[in-house]
Amino acid sequence: MKLCRFTVDGRTRLGKIVGGTMVDLTRVAPGCGDPGWRYLRSGGIRALVAFGLAIASISNAGVAAASLVAARLAAPLPPPRTSCDRQCLVSIADRYFAAALARDTTRLPLDPAVRMTENTEALPVDQGLLWRGLSAPLGKFRIDVVDPESGQIAIGTVAKIGGQPYLTAVRLKVRANRIVEIEQLLANNIQPLAMPNLVEPRRPLLEDVPPSERNTRADMVRIANSYFDALTSEDSSRSYFAPDCVRHEMGLRTTGNKAPLNLMLPANVPVEAQQRMRILMNGITVRNCREQIDSGAFADLQKVEPRRPIVVDVEKGLVAAFPMFIQNGDVRPSKLVGYPGLDRLPAPLPFTTQWLEIFKIHGGMIHEIEAPVMLPLYYGAGNGWDLGSGQ
């Protein structure tokens, strides 16, 4: 097999030619997960934020090479255009899900060098959970973050995979009216209590921001990044939380609840760890965005890197980020405040999670946070796009 180097958006990739198609073989980081089940047994705060869903399936299926060139050449393509506006990007996203449902890549304007990852692993476009498992059109829960300036659209949704609901994130990058990048995350770690919030999105996430309240693109990226600065410092003053800030994670409202959420806890952890998780859940879910951070509840989060606030929708005031939350097993010396019986977080086992985080920003403040997808990964796993990610 002859290996070739090729470049996509300034990134050097390693691949082979199969039937006239370049198949990307780049592995961004070694040890991106072995077949089998991951069990998080720590009861640390990120296990809390995952709300006790300590079991996640991470599959490293082998990448099957397939030639799609003839079919793509035969497919009718729109005439080339210098840019893809909002309507164009939404239309391509619609076509993408329709093509996946039909198992037909010829319906898409794929660039010959298109690169796709699913759950951080590089795959041919017609492979993986979404392409082999999508069993129904998308429902009403769909949040589009549309960024004509960068030629990208990010979608947070719930997809039926094999008839079962999966939290789903898809990012498409378009150049000259052809899809050049596809990034998708799928996870079925849904708490039953979350399902009512996954019927349709919160209205503010769908509304335009009045021009007088809009922020510049650069300011929106800076404000989104400030959230991660606050998380990793136990200092909410480093971010820009509006008084009405509300966060949802995987469909669950995780801030400002009138009463603690009665969530399912993992059965594969000791009773003592379950009790500790219950105390943490009871305390964190009733606090607001600022209070949670200042309470020391994220002291076991080593870093959020890379953060990737890369899809910016100025019109809607939305920023879609694809951050990696990395916990190496250390805990900063911050004390827990307001968690009876717990003074400090226990040290977690090292692990990493990949997220889609969507921020609603206007008037210089974060008003809504929607994190529809959290994918547990092995510690040290990369994101499939950035060299050295996860380290």
VENLINKA-V845898 format. One record per helix or strand of 2 or more residues. SS is the DSSP state (a for helix, b for strand). FROM is the first residue (numbers start at 1). LEN is the number of residues. If there is no record, write none. Layout:
BEGIN
{{SS;FROM;LEN} {SS;FROM;LEN}}
END
This chain:
BEGIN
{{b;3;6} {b;11;8} {b;21;4} {b;37;3} {a;45;5} {b;55;3} {a;69;6} {a;86;17} {a;105;3} {b;110;9} {b;121;2} {a;129;5} {b;142;6} {b;152;10} {b;164;12} {b;178;10} {a;192;7} {a;203;3} {a;211;3} {a;217;15} {a;236;3} {b;241;9} {b;252;2} {a;271;14} {a;289;6} {b;303;2} {b;309;5} {b;318;4} {b;324;4} {b;351;12} {b;365;13}}
END
